[in-house]
Amino acid sequence: MQSIRVTGGKPLSGSVTVVGAKNSGLKLMAAALLAPGVTTIRNMPDIADVDIMSEVIGGLGAVVRREDHALIIDATHIGSYEAPYEMVSKMRASIIVLGPLLGRLGRARVAMPGGCNIGSRKIDLHLRGLAQLGVEITSGHGYIEASAPYGMHGATIVLDFPSVGATENLLMAGAAAQGTTIIENAAREPEIQDLIQFLIGMGARIEGAGTSTVIVEGVSSFTPVDHAVVGDRIEAGTFLAAAALCGGPVTVHGVEPEHLELVLAKIAAAGAEVTTGPNSVTVRRTGPLRPVDVATLPYPGFPTDMQPQFMALMAVADGTSVITENVFESRFMFADELGRMGADVTIEGHRALIRGVAGLSGAPVKSPDLRGGAALVLAGLVADGTTTVGDIHHILRGYEAFVDKLAALGADISLIDEDDE
């Protein structure tokens, strides 16, 4: 087991390049199951979640190999329709194989998902939507059994909530259904738009990318594609929040600034100077941090995946901030750990009241989830003394070379074996 040790007080400056978005790349891997042949996905992050998804689709019959930041997936022979618990339990995103398996084989047996414990993320929307496409669904003994013995047919599906996962599963299933599928209240995230472009490259006919109404004309077959994953806006946002905490200037390359529009507006409102360029953003701060209120919402709202990092930023702002979490009800779990470092955070339901303090103090803390763990590392960058962050498997799931990239910007940070503590 390893931990991250960070000694605060070091300025950050320089540049860093982010890789492809985890939240897109994993779904593209699943979508590759639709097309017999060899698909190449470029700009793939080298993270644990990609390794897990490689195991999941490998267990279905795909042959996966990595060449640097490219993933080559041979989906010629998909001989199994079952994603077992041992693999799905490691990562919730594995549920996304439901749609492409139904599209390719007409049936799927997928274990109920696991993943980060950040609140209820029910898959009812996935299942209700698939049922409208003609899929027969049963569940029991920890598995979802889905089949379309008479084939899938188009339907108009209105989502109760713009769920990213449900939109993705329905896009992939609908692309293989007969007729027209209309998804109303669809998710609009850049990662959804990336999946749509990937599917179009495979031969799908889809309109409405980036809007709340997506129209899918089913096709009978798909061909392999060569595609580069969209830049990871959450990885970029994490480094930009670190720059705002520590002063910068830090330039992040490999991200479309438009995908971070509201995050950048909030960082600027907090007192930092934000400069954008083609596929890059620079943040620097010379004055005090100002308190800013944020409320998480589906894209284009403030992303829930940036809420913990922003709380770390507000913990040392000059005043009181309110963060309202509207997406995941348990996303404040890391606030107790931040409190161990001297932050003044009061949780009231789905709101957090953050009273900025003059400084944080280093302490041993544990990462409760992926983004909460990253936020604790960020807090350690400005804390007095040394902070040791444990349970970092969450962080390694979603950030490639996180420690190395921060060290290259000037942070006093390292990976250590817990036995050395």
RARA-V758184 format. One line per field, one symbol per residue. ss: DSSP state (h for helix, s for strand, l for the rest). phi: phi as a letter, one per 20 degrees, with the letter a starting at -180 (. if undefined). psi: psi as a letter, one per 30 degrees, with the letter a starting at -180 (. if undefined). A space follows every 50 residues. Layout:
ss->???
phi->???
psi->???
This chain:
ss->lssssssllllllssssllslhhhhhhhhhhhhhlllssssslllllhhh hhhhhhhhhlllsssssllssssslllllllsslhhhhlllhhhhhhhhh hhhhhlsssssllllllllllllhhhhhhhhhlllsssssllssssslll llsllssslllllhhhhhhhhhhhhhlslssssslllllhhhhhhhhhhh hlllssslllllsssssllllllllsssllslhhhhhhhhhhhhhhlsss ssslllhhhhhhhhhhhhhlllsssssllssssslllllllllsssllll lslhhhhhhhhhhhlllllsssssllllllllllhhhhhhlllsssssll ssssslllllsllssslllhhhhhhhhhhhhhlslsssssllhhhhhhll lhhhhhhhlllsssssshhhl
phi->.dcddcdfnefdbocbdeeffgfdgffffffgffdfoddddemefecfff fffffffffepfddbdcldddddedfdddcdddfggefffbffffffggf fffednbbccfgfdogecofcfdgfgffffffeneeccbrlncddcbcfd necfbeddffbfffffgffffffffdeenddddemffdggffffffffff feofdccngndecddcefcebccfbdbdfffefffffffffffffeomfc dddnceggfcgfffffffffoeedcdbflbbdcbbddffdfbeccfbgge fffgfdfffffffffdfeqdccddddddfdfegfffffffeofdcdecme ccedefdfadcfbfccfeagfffffffffffdffnddddelegffffcce lgffffffeofebbecfffef
psi->kllkkkklfkkklalkklalkefeeeeeeeffffjkajkkjlhkkileee eeeeeefefffkkklkjcgkkjjjgejjfkgkjleeeeffkefffffeee eeeefglkjkkklbakihlkilgeeeeeeeefggkkklklhglkkklifg lkllljkjkfkikeeeeeeeeeeefflkakkkjkhlkgleeeeeeeeeee fffljklgkflfjkkkjklfllllljkkkkkjfeeeeeeeeeeeefeakk kklgkjeffgeeeeeeeeffglkkklajhlkkklkfalkkkkklkkllkg akkfffeeeeeeeffgliaklkkkjgekfgfgefeeeeefggkjkkkjbg kkjjjklfllkklklkjfleeeeeeeeeeffglkakkjjlhgfeefefkk heeeeeefffkiklklkfff.
